Amino acid sequence: MTVMTDDTRHHPTPEFRDYLEGEVARTFRRERARRRLRTAALVVVSAALGSSGGLAAAQIRDAPRRDSLLAAATAEAGLVALRLDLARAAAADVATKVKVGVLAPASLAAVEADLRAVEAQAMRARLNVDEIRASSQPPRDELNAPLVDGRDFVLERIRLDLLGAQQRLSAAERTLEEATRRARVGAETELSRLEAELTVARARAALGALAQRQSLRREFLEKGTAGEQLVRRLRKAELRLDAQVAQQAVRLASERLDLVRKQQAVGRVDQIEVLKAELELRERQLELQLLARQLQQIGRTETP
């Protein structure tokens, strides 16, 4: 039998030491794991609070901006509504005068075109309000502007502009028909008909530019074409259309100069009118030359 002395009773056995060391190690590992979990939880909570706090702060900052934009857009919509009332009243007045023979039918076509244009402005103003409410940002008309909540405000505005441009073209064509008829019977001069032709040319150019803008917008949505390329191609199309109008303006100014010179020869106008006609022709020619140079510059930038 082993005799237990005081020394052996106060010293742990090897087995007990091994057990104690293992228990301490396990306790340390459990505590370290708990600390890691607590730290990770704090990080997650802090991040969540930070992101939600940042979002809330951003929303608070955006609220005054959104309210300011909405107030301005709503005020503009109110002004357009007043213009629309005036345009409707003017159209009704002209319609009455045309009916009793005081004004020519072409006058009604022109005022109706103006009315349709103001109606398009009113619809555009409402679109602007809707876009601000959806995005808290100013309305965007760039060809590469993103959709807003799946809605294409850019294309909607282009379609409104196209509708107005088509109506203006129709009115200009009716005015040209009337001017041609009156010139044929001697009620108006040939210059009046030429001016009506120029108005039609400008209306067609405006419609063509909008049609190109609509096409490029769809291309961006379908293919993601770079914004710089879209702008360059739109500018080139607009310059070509402007050049066509400028060519017609040169022809009109030249014919006006010929007519004024004939009138001067028979004493109907003085030299001042001739000088004015010559100046107008020179201005139209310079405008055409400028457009031609701009087209050439765009062509050079497209050359690889």
C-alpha positions in Angstrom: 0.0 0.0 0.0 1.3 3.4 -0.9 1.7 5.8 2.0 0.2 9.3 1.4 2.5 11.9 2.7 1.8 15.7 3.0 3.9 16.3 -0.2 2.0 13.8 -2.3 -1.4 15.0 -1.1 -0.6 18.7 -2.2 0.7 17.8 -5.7 -1.7 16.9 -8.5 -1.4 13.6 -10.2 -0.3 13.5 -13.9 -3.7 12.3 -14.9 -5.4 15.3 -13.2 -2.9 17.7 -14.7 -3.7 16.4 -18.2 -7.4 16.7 -17.6 -7.1 20.2 -16.2 -5.0 21.4 -19.1 -7.5 19.9 -21.6 -10.4 21.6 -19.9 -8.6 25.0 -19.8 -7.8 24.7 -23.5 -11.4 23.8 -24.4 -12.7 26.7 -22.3 -10.3 29.1 -23.9 -11.4 27.9 -27.4 -15.1 28.3 -26.6 -14.6 31.8 -25.2 -12.6 32.8 -28.2 -15.3 31.5 -30.5 -17.9 33.4 -28.5 -15.9 36.6 -28.8 -15.5 36.2 -32.5 -19.3 35.7 -32.9 -20.0 38.8 -30.8 -17.6 40.8 -32.9 -19.0 39.6 -36.1 -22.5 40.4 -34.9 -21.5 43.9 -33.9 -20.0 44.4 -37.3 -23.1 43.3 -39.1 -25.4 45.4 -36.9 -23.1 48.4 -37.2 -23.0 48.0 -41.0 -26.8 47.6 -41.2 -27.3 50.7 -39.0 -24.8 52.6 -41.0 -26.3 51.7 -44.4 -29.8 52.4 -43.3 -28.7 55.6 -41.6 -26.9 56.6 -44.8 -29.9 55.8 -46.9 -32.2 57.7 -44.5 -29.8 60.7 -44.6 -29.7 60.6 -48.4 -33.4 60.5 -48.5 -33.6 63.4 -46.1 -31.1 65.3 -48.3 -33.0 64.4 -51.5 -36.4 65.4 -50.1 -35.9 69.2 -50.3 -34.3 68.9 -53.8 -37.3 66.8 -55.0 -39.8 69.2 -53.5 -38.1 72.1 -55.2 -38.0 70.4 -58.6 -41.6 69.4 -58.2 -42.6 72.9 -57.3 -40.9 74.4 -60.3 -42.3 71.7 -62.7 -45.8 72.1 -61.3 -45.6 75.9 -61.7 -44.5 75.5 -65.3 -47.4 73.0 -65.9 -49.7 75.7 -64.5 -48.4 78.3 -66.9 -48.7 75.9 -69.9 -52.3 75.2 -68.8 -53.0 79.0 -69.1 -51.4 79.1 -72.5 -53.5 76.2 -73.5 -56.7 78.0 -72.5 -55.6 81.1 -74.6 -54.7 78.9 -77.6 -58.1 77.2 -77.4 -59.8 80.6 -77.3 -57.8 81.9 -80.2 -58.6 78.8 -82.3 -62.3 79.2 -81.6 -62.2 82.9 -82.5 -60.4 82.2 -85.8 -62.7 79.3 -86.6 -65.7 81.7 -86.3 -64.0 84.3 -88.5 -63.2 81.7 -91.2 -66.7 80.4 -91.1 -68.1 83.9 -91.9 -65.5 84.6 -94.5 -63.5 87.2 -92.6 -60.3 85.1 -92.7 -58.9 82.6 -95.1 -58.9 78.8 -94.3 -55.2 78.9 -94.1 -55.4 81.1 -91.0 -57.4 78.4 -89.2 -54.8 75.7 -90.1 -52.0 77.9 -88.6 -53.9 78.6 -85.4 -54.9 74.9 -85.0 -51.3 73.9 -85.4 -50.3 76.4 -82.6 -53.0 74.9 -80.5 -51.7 71.3 -81.0 -48.2 72.6 -80.2 -49.4 74.0 -76.8 -51.3 70.8 -76.1 -48.0 68.9 -76.6 -46.3 71.3 -74.3 -48.9 70.6 -71.6 -48.5 66.9 -71.9 -44.7 67.3 -71.8 -45.0 69.4 -68.6 -47.0 66.5 -67.0 -44.4 64.1 -68.1 -41.7 66.2 -66.4 -43.7 66.2 -63.1 -44.1 62.4 -63.3 -40.4 61.9 -63.9 -39.4 64.1 -61.0 -41.7 62.2 -58.7 -40.2 58.9 -59.8 -36.6 59.8 -59.8 -36.2 62.9 -57.5 -34.0 64.3 -60.3 -34.5 66.8 -63.1 -36.0 65.5 -66.3 -33.4 64.1 -68.7 -33.7 64.2 -72.5 -30.3 62.7 -73.4 -30.4 59.9 -76.0 -28.6 57.7 -73.5 -30.6 58.6 -70.4 -31.6 55.5 -68.4 -35.2 54.4 -67.9 -37.0 55.5 -64.8 -38.8 52.7 -63.0 -39.0 51.0 -66.4 -40.6 54.0 -68.1 -39.0 55.7 -71.1 -39.7 59.4 -70.5 -37.2 60.4 -73.2 -39.1 58.5 -75.9 -42.5 59.7 -74.7 -41.4 63.3 -75.1 -39.9 62.6 -78.5 -43.3 61.2 -79.6 -45.0 64.3 -78.4 -42.6 66.4 -80.3 -43.2 64.3 -83.4 -46.9 64.7 -83.1 -46.5 68.5 -82.9 -44.0 68.6 -85.8 -46.4 66.5 -88.0 -49.2 68.9 -87.3 -47.1 71.9 -88.1 -46.0 70.3 -91.4 -49.7 69.6 -92.3 -50.6 73.2 -91.6 -47.6 74.5 -93.6 -48.6 72.3 -96.5 -52.2 73.6 -96.4 -50.8 77.1 -96.4 -48.7 76.3 -99.4 -51.7 75.0 -101.3 -53.6 78.1 -100.6 -50.6 80.4 -101.5 -50.2 78.5 -104.8 -53.8 78.8 -105.6 -53.9 82.6 -104.9 -50.6 83.1 -106.8 -52.1 81.3 -109.8 -55.1 83.7 -109.9 -52.9 86.8 -109.2 -54.2 87.3 -105.7 -50.7 87.0 -104.2 -47.2 87.3 -105.5 -44.9 84.4 -106.4 -42.8 85.3 -103.5 -45.6 84.4 -101.1 -45.7 81.0 -102.6 -41.9 80.6 -102.3 -42.0 81.7 -98.7 -44.7 79.1 -98.1 -42.4 76.5 -99.7 -39.6 77.5 -97.4 -41.9 77.1 -94.4 -42.8 73.6 -95.6 -39.1 72.7 -96.0 -38.4 73.9 -92.4 -41.3 71.9 -91.1 -40.1 68.7 -92.9 -36.6 69.2 -91.6 -37.8 69.5 -88.0 -39.9 66.4 -88.5 -36.9 64.5 -90.0 -34.6 65.5 -87.1 -37.1 64.2 -84.6 -37.6 61.0 -86.5 -33.8 60.5 -86.4 -33.7 61.2 -82.7 -36.4 58.6 -82.1 -34.5 56.0 -84.1 -31.3 56.7 -82.2 -33.1 56.5 -78.9 -34.4 53.0 -79.8 -31.0 52.0 -80.9 -29.5 52.9 -77.6 -32.1 50.9 -75.7 -31.7 47.9 -78.0 -27.9 47.9 -78.5 -26.5 50.3 -75.9 -24.7 52.5 -78.5 -22.3 55.0 -76.9 -23.7 58.4 -76.1 -21.0 60.2 -78.0 -21.7 58.3 -81.1 -25.4 58.9 -80.8 -24.9 62.7 -80.4 -22.5 62.8 -83.4 -24.9 61.0 -85.7 -27.8 63.1 -84.6 -25.8 66.3 -85.2 -24.8 65.1 -88.7 -28.4 64.3 -89.6 -29.6 67.7 -88.3 -26.8 69.5 -90.3 -27.9 67.7 -93.5 -31.5 68.7 -93.0 -30.5 72.3 -92.2 -28.4 72.4 -95.3 -31.4 71.3 -97.4 -33.4 74.2 -95.9 -30.6 76.6 -96.4 -30.4 75.7 -100.1 -34.1 76.5 -100.5 -33.6 79.7 -98.6 -30.8 80.7 -101.0 -33.1 80.0 -103.9 -35.9 82.1 -102.4 -33.6 85.0 -101.6 -32.2 84.9 -105.2 -35.7 85.0 -106.7 -36.7 87.8 -104.3 -33.7 89.8 -105.4 -34.6 89.4 -109.1 -38.2 90.5 -108.4 -37.1 93.6 -106.4 -34.7 94.6 -109.2 -37.6 94.3 -111.7 -39.7 96.4 -109.4 -36.9 99.0 -109.1 -36.6 99.2 -112.9 -40.3 100.3 -113.2 -40.0 102.6 -110.2 -42.0 100.6 -107.7 -39.2 100.3 -105.1 -36.1 102.3 -104.4 -32.4 101.3 -104.1 -32.7 100.5 -100.4 -35.0 97.6 -101.1 -32.6 96.2 -103.6 -29.7 96.5 -101.1 -31.9 94.7 -98.4 -32.6 91.9 -100.9 -28.9 91.6 -101.8 -27.9 91.5 -98.1 -30.5 88.7 -97.4 -29.1 86.6 -100.3 -25.6 87.0 -99.0 -26.6 86.0 -95.5 -28.4 82.9 -96.8 -25.3 81.9 -98.9 -23.0 82.4 -95.9 -25.3 80.2 -93.8 -25.2 77.5 -96.4 -21.4 77.6 -96.6 -21.1 77.4 -92.8 -23.3 74.3 -92.7 -21.3 72.7 -95.5 -18.0 73.2 -93.5 -19.6 71.7 -90.4 -20.6 68.7 -92.3 -17.1 68.3 -93.7 -15.7 68.5 -90.2 -18.0 65.8 -88.9 -17.0 63.7 -91.9 -13.3 64.1 -91.1 -13.8 63.0 -87.5 -15.6 59.8 -88.6 -12.7 58.9 -90.9 -10.6 56.2 -89.2 
